[in-house]
Amino acid sequence: MGNKSFGLDIGVTSIKAVSLVREKNGFLLDASFMMPAPLRGILSVSPIDEHEMAEALRNVVASAKIKTKNVNVALPDNKVYTSVVEMPNLSNKELASALQWEAEQYIPLPLADINLVWSILKRDEKIRVLIVGVQTSVVGKYQKIIEMAGLNIVSIETEILSAIRALVYNRDEKLRGHFPHTVIMNIGAENTSLAIIKDGLLIFNYSIPIGGSAINRALEADFGLSQSASEEYKKVYGISKEGVGGKIGSAIEPILVSILNDVKKALAFYAQKYKDNDAIQQILLCGGTAKLPGIQLFFADNLGIETAISNPWQVLINQDLPKEMLENTSDYTVAVGLAMRGYE
């Protein structure tokens, strides 16, 4: 079966494209490519920046040698209002009406300006519902740029939902309930998204307005480094405690502590609601900042929970991958999840 649509992850610092082909026991990698993103980003109002972004999207698709024009894209989590709510066991018609009122409690903007969608995650005594709202203007901007690039949008979702699909939802449905209770942390350039997975399903999500760019700004301020130099120092030293790296690590650590404090709040919420035998068993890190040296140990030591870097390529059927892709597995998590969406 040929690929129906491909995944396009338009990040702040990079653009990733991934195309997969579905087989009986998993996926085959059809094509992939990653390149730097234009400086101004996709939400710039400048016509010059719009054309630059559209050209970048054309280039990444051409470089990956992706044949289809049908694309699945993700909106940044800091531009989207996402909530998981529990509702009485209503009919779909009653639920749709009730969720309009519920959405007003979570979205601090007039619903007339919002594209609102919802889906049922689980239905038993109560209904667990995922509500997603995004400003119509943001959706319109993505549609405009992607159409300028000659592509056809098949679906739009949020980054964290794409990451969940790549790391959790690809499992056989019979096995999803046995997936370890997990916190997924997608650490991007501008924000960090948290998702708590229980019995293979999303039960809680939260977006923190801190990401890798905050680390770069801290290094630039403390050491007078350029943006490119701070990026290199961050990649080399991470949160090392030794030698020159110790000074770099000391500048980085307060940023990670800010993220850590929000993770602790999410875990406290979870612990209040669920029993001890439902304790979180692992943390999976994805996004570009997940590659920061020492970050796994930082969260593992401070939370007492096993922490690992995400590997979305686990969905592939025994394929050799280039070194660059193996060294940057966490970068591709959202793009892989988007590519998989075409087969749902």
N, C-alpha and C positions, 0 to 999 in steps of 0.2 A: 504494500500500500504506500503511495506517495505521501509526502508531507502536505497536510491541509493548510497549515498556517505556521508562521515562525514566531519566536519570541523576540521582542525588542525592548531592552532595558535602557532607558534614556536617563542616565544618572547625571549628577552635578559635575563629576570629573571625568566620566568615561561613558561610552556607549557600547553595549554588548548585544550581539545578535546570535541566536542559536536556533537551528532547525533540526528537528528530530524525526525519525521514522519509527512508527510503532511496530513491534514484533510481538509474538505470542508471550514471551517471557520478559519483556522489557522494551528498551528503546535502542536504536542505533543512531549515532551522531551523523547527521547529514551534512551539516556545515556550522561553522562558528567563527566569530571575529570580534575583537575588542579594539577600540581606538579612543583617544582622548576626545572629550566633549568640548564644543565651543565654549569660550569663557563666559559669555553672557547667559547661556542656558535657554531652555525652550520657552520659558515664560516671559522673556524680554518682549517689550512692545515695539521695539525698533524693527522696521521692515528689513534693514540690512542684516540684523541678527537673525531674523526669521529665515531669510534666504540662506544664511550661513549654516543654520541648523538643518534646514532641509537638504542642503548639499552634503552635510556630514552624514545624514541618514542614508542618502543615496550611496555614499562612498562605503559605509559599513556593510550595506547589503551587497554591493558589487564586489567588495573585497572578500566577503564570505562566500560568494558565488551562489547565493540563494536565488532560486528560480521563481518561487511564488511571490506574489505581491500582497498576499493576505497576511495580516500581522496582528498579533496580540500585544498590547502594551500595558504598562503599569504606571499608575500615578504615584507620586511621592507621598508617603504616609503623612507628612506634615501639611499636606494640602487636602487631606481627606478626613472626614469625621467617621470613625468606625467604632461601633459598640456591639457587644454581645449582651442581649437582654433575655430574661425569662418572662414568659407570658402565660396566662391561663390557656388551657387546651381549647382554643377557639377554632371555628371554621376559618378557612382561608379568607373569606369575605370579611368576617368579623375582625380577623387579625389585621388585614390591610387597613381597616379603619382605625383600629386601636394603635397601630404603629405610627400613624401620622401624629397622634398626640404624643406618643413616646419619643419620637424623633425630635420634637420641639424641646424636650428636656436635655437632649445631648448636643444639639446643633445650635450655636449662638448666632444664627443668621436667619433671616426670613426664609421659610421653606419654598417660597415662590422663586428664590434665587438658587435653589439647590436641586441637583439631580439626585433623587433618593431611590435606592433599590434595597431589597431585603431578601433573605433566603433562610429557610428553616434548616438548622443544623441537626436538631434532634427533636423528636416528638414522643413524649410518653405522658406522665401525669401533668407535666408542664411542657411548654414549647420553648426551646432555646433558639433564638433568632439572631441572625447577623444583620445589622443595619449599617448601610454605607451611604454617606452623603457627600457630595462634592459640588462646589460652585459650578454653575453652568458655564461661566466664563472660562474656567480652567479646562473643562472638557472641550469647549470650543477651540481653545488655543491648540491643544494637542491634535484635534481633528484637522485644523487648518494646516499645521506644519507637516503632519504626516501625509496629508493629501498633496501638499506641495512637493513632497519627496516622491510622489508617484505610487504611494502605497495605499492599501485598502484596509481600514481598521475592522477587524472581526470582533474583537472584545477589548474592553477596558476594565481593569481591576486595580487593586492596591498592591504595593510591593510586598507587604507582609503576607498577603494571601497567596501570592505567587511562590514565596519562599516556603510556606507551609505545604503547598502542593508538591514541590520538589523534594522536600524532606520527609513528609508524612503521608500525604494523600495518594502518593503513587503506590502505596502498599496494597496488596490484595485486601478487599473489604473484610474478609474473615479474619485478617491479621491486625487490622487497624486498632481494634480494641486492646491488643496486647502491646501496642507501641508504648515505650516508657513515658511516664508523665514528664513533660519536657517544657523548658523555657527556651524559646527561639528568640535570639537577639540579632536583629539586622542593623548593624552599625554602619550607617552611610556617612556621607560627607557633612550633611547639615542636621541630621536627626538620627535617633536610635529608636527602633520599633521593637516592642516586646510582645510576644504572644505566648500564652500558656496553653499547652495541649494536654488534655486529659482523656484517656480512653480513645486516643486517635482523633479527637475533635477539639476545635478551638473553643475555649471557655472564657478567655480574657485577653484583651489587647490594649496597648497603651503606647503613645508616641512621646518621646523625650526630645526636646529641642537642642540636643547636644550631639555632635558627631566628630568625625575626623578633622574637619576644618577648625574646630575649636582647639584641638591639639596643635595644629600648625600655627594658629594665632598665638598660642601660649609660647611656643618656641621662638617665634619671630619677636615677640615682646621681650622675652627674658634674655635672649642671646643676640638680638639684632640680625637674625638670619633672614635671607630672602625666602620667598614662598617655596621656590624649588629646593633650596638648601634645607629648609625645615622638613620638607617631605622626605628627603634623603636621610637626614639624621633620625627621623621618626622610624623609617624602615630598618635602619641599621641597628639602632640602640634600643628602641622600644622602651620598656620600663625597667631597664637594667639598673642594678644597684651598685655597680662596680665602675671604678675609674671615671673617665670622661662621660661614659654612658650613664653613670649615677646622677650627674647633674641634669642630663636630658630626661632621665626617668623621673627625677623629682619635679620637673616642670610638667610632665605629662600626667603624673599620678592624680593631681586634684581633679582633672577632667574625668578620669575614669571613676574616681570616688563619687562624683556627682551622678554618673550613670548608675553606679553601684547602689547608691542610696535609694534611687527609684526602683531598682530591681528588688531591694529588700522590702519596700512598701508593697510591691506586687506579690511577693512571696508571703508576706504577712496576711494580706487579703485572702490569698489562696488557703493558707493554713487555718484561718478562722472558719472558712466555709467547708473544708473537707477534713476527713479523718486522717490520723497519723499514717495509716497504711496506704494512703493516697499521696504520700509525700513526693515532691519533685525529685526525679531520679537523675536528670541530666540537663545540661545547658548546651545548646548548639549556637555557635557564633557564625554569622554570615555578614556579607558586606566587605568593602575594601579594608576597613579598619580592623577586621577580624585577623588580619595578617600581622598586626603589630606584635613584635617579639615580646614574649612574656605575658601577653594578655590572658591566655588560657589559665596560667598559674595564678594570676591576679584574682580572677573571679572564683576559681576553685578554692583558693586559700581563704578568701574573705566570705564565701558563702557556704563552704563545706559541701559543695555539690560538684560531681564530675563534670568537667567542661571540655568541649572539643570543637574544632573548626569544622564547619559543615562541608560536606562533599556531595553536591547534587549529582555528580557523575556516577554515583552508585546505581542510578537507574539504567545505566548502559549495560548492554550484554557484551562482556569480555572484549573491550576495545582498547587498543593502545592509543594513548593520547599524547600530544606534544608536551614537552617539558613545561612550557609556559602555562598551559592549562592546568597541569597537575600542581604547579606551584601557586596557582591563584584560584583554587577551587571555590573559595567563598565568594569571589567576585561574580561568579556565574550563576549563583543560586536563583536569583529572581528571573534571569533570562531563561534558565532551564524550566522553571515552573511555568513561565509563559508559553514556552514551546510545547509543553505537555498539555496545555489547555485545549489545543486544537483537536485532541483525541478524547475529550470528555463527552 
